[in-house]
Amino acid sequence: MPAAAVLTGLLALGAVALAGRPKVEVLPGDAQMAKGIPVARVYSTGPGVETQKGDRWSALADGAYVKTGDRLRTGRAAAAIEFPWTTLIVGAGSMLSIPPSIVLTAAVEEGRVEERAIGEDIVKLRTPEGVVRGSGHVIVRRHDGKTYVSAIEGAFDVATGPGTLRLEAGYGTIIATGERPSPAVELSRIGGAITPGADPAYYKRNAPVSLRWESSASRHHLQVLAFDSDRVVHDVEVTGNEYSIQLPLGLFRWRVLPVPADAPDGHPSADGFICIIDD
């Protein structure tokens, strides 16, 4: 596609996305946005991120463009889809697409997507059960025919055919097919200390880093991020209250949150800090 056409498509996309609260539905015929417009780049925490080409799946290299019309899936590793204004963290074993709709949308078919949006109504998150739109920090998880939504910061509208729920920070909801969103419930929390915590712990390179936390939940979601950005280094589901990992040289932060059974993901813990030094 010529560079001028790509730029024109991106400018049109931005103008539409920032124009308030337009409809999320994919529009038919000529009203659809063209396929193949690059809107983001993908960065993985490991191998296994693939894009669908016809009936085949092909590996995506780190830094590759994600375009309108693309359908993606992750394997054992997570991936970050970085738009100029927001980031989607896609958990392992997830599948989503970027339909060529008039409003930029991520359609989550299965798995977990976490969004940090700095503007209002930028990237809509859609599942077969409903649509999530707003600004702030939100987690959308879909499995077993239900969608679980957790508002960490900001506020989000969770919409289905029968109705819409305004979800404030610290609360979550569940969407079942053909039903209104369930009443908002307060998100669960770790409830205890994490180690290492606010005081950085120092580890030698190639030594295992032991992460521990106090929690009554049996399952958790753990993330390790770069110290000075939201670039995800490691993203994993954990059973129990301890996890061991090796990290490269540098300073990192980590967090963990409970994942209750048949409930929205809980609220992330405060960040802990890890420093990896030379031998």
C-alpha positions in Angstrom: 0.0 0.0 0.0 1.4 3.4 -0.9 2.7 5.5 2.1 0.3 8.3 1.3 -2.7 6.0 1.5 -1.5 4.5 4.8 -1.0 8.0 6.3 -4.5 9.1 5.0 -6.0 6.0 6.6 -4.3 6.6 9.9 -5.3 10.3 10.0 -8.9 9.4 9.2 -8.9 6.7 11.9 -7.6 9.1 14.5 -10.2 11.7 13.6 -13.0 9.3 13.9 -11.7 7.7 17.1 -11.4 11.0 18.9 -14.9 12.3 17.9 -16.8 11.3 21.0 -18.7 8.0 21.3 -19.5 6.8 17.8 -21.0 3.3 17.3 -18.7 0.3 17.7 -20.4 -1.9 15.1 -18.6 -3.0 12.0 -20.2 -1.1 9.2 -21.2 -2.9 5.9 -20.0 -2.2 2.4 -18.2 1.0 1.5 -18.5 2.3 5.1 -15.9 -0.1 6.3 -12.3 1.0 6.8 -9.9 -0.6 4.3 -8.1 -3.7 5.4 -4.3 -3.7 5.8 -3.8 -0.3 7.4 -1.0 -0.6 10.0 -2.2 0.7 13.4 0.2 -0.9 16.0 3.3 -3.0 16.5 3.5 -6.3 18.3 6.1 -7.3 20.9 6.2 -10.8 22.4 7.6 -12.1 25.7 8.5 -15.3 23.8 7.8 -17.3 20.7 4.3 -18.3 19.5 2.5 -15.1 18.4 0.9 -15.8 15.0 -1.3 -14.1 12.4 -3.8 -15.8 10.2 -3.3 -15.8 6.4 -6.3 -17.5 4.8 -6.4 -21.0 6.4 -2.8 -20.9 7.7 -1.2 -19.3 10.7 2.2 -17.7 10.4 4.7 -16.5 13.0 4.9 -12.7 13.7 8.3 -11.2 14.3 8.9 -8.8 17.2 8.1 -5.3 16.0 5.9 -6.4 13.1 3.0 -4.2 12.2 -0.6 -5.2 13.2 -3.0 -4.1 10.6 -6.8 -3.6 10.3 -8.3 -6.9 9.4 -5.6 -9.0 11.1 -6.5 -12.0 13.3 -3.9 -12.9 16.0 -3.3 -15.6 18.5 -0.7 -16.2 21.2 0.9 -19.4 22.3 2.6 -20.0 25.6 3.9 -16.4 25.7 2.1 -13.1 26.1 2.3 -10.2 23.7 2.0 -6.4 23.8 0.2 -4.7 20.9 1.5 -1.1 21.1 -0.6 1.6 19.5 0.7 5.2 19.5 -1.7 6.1 22.3 -2.3 2.9 24.2 -1.1 -0.7 24.8 -3.0 -4.0 24.8 -1.3 -6.8 26.8 -2.6 -10.1 25.3 -2.2 -13.0 27.6 -0.9 -16.5 26.6 -3.4 -18.7 24.8 -5.5 -15.8 23.6 -7.1 -15.0 20.2 -8.2 -11.6 18.9 -8.7 -9.6 15.8 -8.6 -5.9 14.7 -11.7 -5.7 12.4 -11.8 -3.0 9.7 -14.5 -1.0 11.6 -15.1 2.7 11.5 -14.0 2.8 15.2 -10.8 1.0 16.1 -11.8 -2.1 17.9 -10.1 -5.2 19.3 -12.4 -8.2 19.1 -11.4 -10.7 21.9 -12.4 -14.2 20.9 -10.7 -16.1 23.8 -8.3 -15.3 26.6 -7.1 -12.2 28.4 -6.5 -8.7 27.2 -5.4 -5.8 29.4 -5.6 -2.2 28.2 -4.2 1.0 29.5 -5.8 3.9 27.6 -4.7 7.5 28.0 -7.6 9.0 26.1 -11.3 8.3 26.1 -13.0 5.9 23.6 -9.8 5.0 21.8 -9.6 1.2 21.4 -12.9 -0.6 22.1 -12.7 -4.1 23.4 -15.4 -6.4 22.0 -16.3 -10.0 22.8 -19.2 -12.1 21.6 -21.1 -11.1 24.8 -20.6 -7.4 24.8 -18.5 -4.2 24.3 -16.2 -2.4 26.7 -15.3 1.2 26.1 -14.0 4.1 28.3 -10.6 5.3 29.5 -8.1 4.1 32.2 -6.9 0.6 32.9 -9.2 -2.4 32.3 -8.9 -6.2 32.1 -11.1 -8.2 29.8 -11.0 -12.0 30.1 -13.2 -14.4 28.0 -13.6 -18.1 28.6 -16.4 -20.7 28.8 -18.8 -18.4 26.9 -18.6 -15.5 29.4 -16.8 -12.2 29.5 -15.2 -11.0 32.8 -14.4 -7.2 33.0 -12.3 -5.6 35.7 -12.0 -1.8 35.9 -8.6 -1.1 37.6 -8.4 2.7 37.0 -10.8 5.2 35.3 -14.3 4.2 34.2 -15.8 2.1 31.5 -19.2 1.4 29.9 -20.0 -2.3 29.6 -22.7 -2.7 27.0 -24.8 -5.6 25.8 -28.1 -5.7 23.8 -30.3 -5.6 26.9 -28.5 -2.8 28.7 -25.3 -0.9 29.7 -23.4 -0.8 33.1 -21.1 2.1 34.1 -18.2 0.3 35.7 -16.1 2.5 38.1 -12.5 1.8 39.2 -12.2 -1.1 41.7 -15.2 -3.0 40.4 -15.9 -5.8 38.0 -18.8 -7.4 36.2 -19.6 -10.6 34.2 -21.4 -10.7 30.8 -23.3 -13.7 29.7 -24.8 -14.2 26.3 -28.0 -12.2 25.8 -28.1 -10.7 29.3 -27.4 -7.4 31.0 -24.0 -7.1 32.7 -24.2 -8.5 36.2 -24.3 -6.0 39.1 -20.9 -4.5 39.8 -18.8 -6.3 42.5 -15.8 -5.0 44.3 -12.5 -6.5 42.9 -10.6 -9.0 45.2 -7.1 -8.1 46.3 -4.0 -9.8 47.4 -4.5 -8.7 51.0 -0.9 -9.2 52.1 2.8 -8.3 51.4 4.7 -9.1 48.2 8.4 -10.0 48.2 10.4 -8.2 46.9 8.4 -5.1 47.6 9.0 -1.4 47.5 12.6 -1.7 48.5 14.5 -3.2 45.5 16.0 -6.7 45.9 19.3 -7.3 44.2 20.1 -10.5 42.4 23.1 -11.6 40.4 22.7 -12.3 36.7 21.7 -15.9 35.9 20.5 -16.4 39.5 16.8 -17.4 40.0 14.6 -14.6 41.3 12.0 -15.8 43.8 8.7 -13.8 43.9 6.4 -14.4 46.8 3.1 -13.0 48.0 0.4 -13.5 50.6 -3.1 -14.4 49.2 -6.0 -16.6 49.9 -6.7 -17.2 46.2 -5.4 -20.4 44.6 -4.7 -18.8 41.1 -2.9 -15.6 40.2 -1.8 -13.5 37.3 1.8 -12.2 37.5 3.6 -9.6 35.4 7.1 -8.4 35.2 7.6 -5.0 33.5 10.4 -2.7 32.5 11.2 -0.2 35.3 10.6 3.0 33.2 7.8 1.9 30.9 4.8 -0.5 30.5 6.9 -2.8 28.3 6.0 -6.3 29.5 8.9 -8.6 30.1 7.0 -11.6 31.5 3.2 -12.3 31.9 2.0 -15.6 33.3 -0.8 -17.5 35.2 0.4 -19.0 38.4 -1.0 -21.6 40.8 0.0 -20.9 44.4 1.8 -18.0 46.0 5.4 -18.2 44.7 7.1 -18.0 41.3 10.7 -18.2 40.2 12.2 -16.5 37.1 15.5 -15.5 35.6 15.9 -12.0 34.2 18.5 -10.1 32.2 20.6 -7.2 33.6 18.5 -4.2 34.6 15.9 -2.8 36.9 12.4 -4.3 36.8 9.0 -3.9 38.6 6.5 -6.7 39.1 2.9 -7.1 40.3 0.5 -9.9 41.0 -3.3 -10.1 41.2 -5.8 -12.8 42.3 -7.8 -14.7 39.6 -10.9 -16.0 41.5 -13.0 -18.8 40.0 -16.0 -17.5 38.0 -15.3 -13.8 38.9 -13.5 -10.9 37.4 -9.7 -10.6 37.8 -8.7 -8.9 41.0 -6.9 -5.7 41.6 -3.1 -5.7 41.0 -0.8 -5.4 44.0 1.5 -2.5 44.4 4.7 -2.8 42.4 7.7 -4.6 43.8 11.2 -3.9 42.4 14.0 -6.2 41.2 17.5 -5.2 40.3 19.7 -7.7 38.3 23.4 -6.9 38.6 26.7 -8.3 37.2 28.4 -11.2 38.9 
